[in-house]
Amino acid sequence: MHDGMPVGGCVRQWRMVYLDPLLVRGVTAGEDAGEGEIVRPSVRDPTLAALFAQLFACVTAAPPDELLTEESLLRLVMHVLRRHGLRLAPASRTSPLVAKALARLDEDPAAPISLAELAELVGVSRFQLLRSFAREVGATPHAYLIQRRVRLTRQLLAAGQTIVEAEITAGFADQSHMTRAFVRQCGVTPGRYVAATA
């Protein structure tokens, strides 16, 4: 293997579009599109791939077609949120135990908590909590908590905290753990996120 050559000699290319969370909230206001958070960081979805390719072509075209770009953006965002977004059960169907667990995790995502402590808080076994939570929320309590910590990290970075400060404040064990979670959820490292939003 030569210096600087990719393994196997194949060059990899990435195409990426960063969507500001405020923009996503704005374009989906009043729509039944699920929550604005993505649970699975990687999916196999041919429809999504086609929608992304169209949007990418629109935003890189010269001159851009504003109507087509806007329509492509809306179609992609709606598809992502409907097919891959975190969906909570309607309030009338959310069980009291899951609602209580969600309230605890949302109230202070930076605070450490075990599954046993969360189950004791809501008054059921760990198995019952895990089963009910996953069924109603679409993610495990741990996955949900990490997602909330990443959201908190984004807010802290946008407010001007350093990456180290945000990692500690958001409750991550260390910077590498925070970086891995951030990349899985946002598609970029915290450093690149800061640079893109500066």
C-alpha positions in Angstrom: 0.0 0.0 0.0 1.4 3.4 -1.0 1.3 6.5 1.3 -2.0 8.3 1.0 -3.7 5.5 -1.1 -7.0 4.2 0.2 -7.3 0.6 1.1 -7.8 -1.4 -2.1 -7.0 1.6 -4.2 -10.6 2.7 -4.3 -11.3 6.4 -3.8 -14.4 7.1 -1.7 -16.5 10.2 -2.2 -19.2 11.6 0.1 -22.0 13.9 -0.8 -23.6 15.6 2.1 -26.3 18.2 2.7 -26.5 19.7 6.2 -30.1 20.7 7.2 -30.3 23.2 10.0 -32.8 21.9 12.7 -34.6 25.2 12.6 -35.1 24.9 8.9 -36.5 21.4 9.3 -38.9 22.6 12.0 -40.0 25.5 9.8 -40.7 23.4 6.7 -42.6 20.8 8.7 -44.7 23.1 10.9 -48.2 21.8 11.2 -47.5 18.6 9.3 -47.8 15.0 10.7 -44.1 14.3 10.1 -43.0 12.7 13.4 -40.5 14.4 15.7 -37.6 16.2 14.2 -35.0 13.7 15.3 -33.6 10.7 13.5 -33.2 7.5 15.4 -31.3 5.4 12.9 -28.1 7.1 11.7 -27.8 4.9 8.6 -30.6 3.4 6.5 -31.0 1.5 3.3 -33.8 3.3 1.5 -33.8 3.5 -2.3 -36.5 6.2 -2.3 -34.5 8.3 0.1 -31.4 7.9 -2.0 -33.2 9.1 -5.1 -34.7 12.1 -3.2 -31.2 13.0 -1.9 -29.7 12.7 -5.3 -32.3 15.1 -6.7 -31.8 17.6 -3.9 -28.0 17.4 -4.2 -28.3 18.0 -7.9 -30.6 21.0 -7.3 -28.4 22.7 -4.7 -25.2 22.3 -6.9 -26.8 23.3 -10.2 -25.9 26.6 -11.8 -28.1 28.5 -12.0 -30.3 26.9 -9.3 -34.0 26.3 -9.9 -35.5 27.7 -6.8 -38.9 26.0 -7.1 -37.4 22.6 -7.8 -34.9 23.0 -5.0 -37.6 23.9 -2.5 -39.8 21.1 -3.6 -37.0 18.6 -3.5 -36.0 19.7 0.0 -39.6 19.4 1.3 -40.0 15.9 -0.3 -36.8 14.7 1.3 -37.4 16.1 4.7 -41.0 14.7 4.8 -39.8 11.3 3.7 -37.0 11.1 6.2 -39.2 12.2 9.1 -42.2 9.9 8.1 -40.1 6.8 7.5 -37.1 7.2 9.8 -38.0 9.8 12.4 -38.6 9.3 16.1 -42.4 8.9 16.6 -43.9 9.1 20.0 -47.4 7.6 20.4 -50.2 10.1 20.5 -50.5 11.6 24.0 -53.8 9.8 24.5 -52.1 6.4 23.9 -48.8 7.1 25.8 -48.8 5.0 28.9 -48.3 6.8 32.2 -45.1 4.8 32.9 -43.5 5.7 29.5 -44.6 9.3 29.9 -42.9 9.5 33.3 -39.7 7.9 32.0 -39.7 10.4 29.1 -40.2 13.3 31.5 -37.2 12.2 33.6 -35.0 11.8 30.5 -36.1 15.1 29.0 -35.9 17.0 32.3 -32.1 16.4 32.7 -30.5 14.4 29.9 -27.0 15.1 31.3 -27.7 13.4 34.6 -26.6 9.7 34.7 -29.3 7.1 35.3 -29.5 3.3 35.1 -32.3 1.3 33.6 -32.9 -0.1 37.1 -33.3 3.4 38.5 -35.6 4.5 35.7 -37.7 1.3 36.2 -37.9 2.0 40.0 -38.9 5.6 39.3 -41.9 4.5 37.2 -42.8 1.4 39.3 -42.2 -1.5 36.9 -39.6 -4.1 36.2 -36.7 -3.2 33.8 -38.1 -5.7 31.3 -41.5 -4.1 31.4 -40.0 -0.6 31.0 -37.7 -1.5 28.2 -40.5 -3.3 26.3 -43.1 -0.5 26.7 -40.6 2.3 26.0 -39.3 0.7 22.8 -42.8 0.0 21.6 -44.2 3.4 22.3 -41.1 5.6 21.5 -39.4 3.6 18.8 -36.1 3.6 20.6 -34.6 2.2 23.9 -34.2 4.5 26.9 -30.4 4.6 26.3 -30.8 5.5 22.6 -33.3 8.1 23.5 -31.1 9.6 26.2 -28.0 9.7 23.9 -30.2 11.5 21.3 -31.2 14.1 23.8 -27.6 14.6 24.9 -26.6 15.2 21.3 -29.4 17.7 21.0 -28.2 19.4 24.2 -24.6 19.4 22.8 -25.8 21.1 19.6 -27.5 23.8 21.7 -24.5 24.3 23.9 -22.1 24.6 20.9 -24.5 27.0 19.2 -24.5 29.1 22.4 -20.7 29.4 22.3 -19.5 26.7 24.6 -16.3 24.9 23.6 -16.5 21.2 22.6 -14.9 20.1 25.9 -17.4 22.3 27.9 -20.3 20.9 25.9 -19.2 17.3 26.3 -19.0 17.7 30.1 -22.2 19.7 30.4 -24.2 17.3 28.2 -23.2 14.3 30.4 -21.0 12.4 28.0 -18.3 10.1 29.5 -15.6 11.6 27.4 -15.0 13.5 24.2 -14.6 10.4 22.0 -18.0 9.1 23.2 -19.6 12.4 22.5 -18.0 12.7 19.1 -19.1 9.2 18.0 -22.7 9.9 19.1 -22.6 13.4 17.5 -21.4 12.0 14.2 -24.0 9.2 14.2 -26.8 11.6 14.8 -25.7 14.7 12.9 -23.4 13.2 10.2 -20.5 15.6 11.1 -18.0 16.0 13.9 -18.7 18.6 16.6 -15.7 20.6 15.2 -17.2 20.7 11.7 -20.6 21.5 13.1 -19.2 24.5 14.9 -17.4 25.6 11.8 -20.5 25.3 9.7 -22.7 27.2 12.1 -20.2 30.0 13.0 
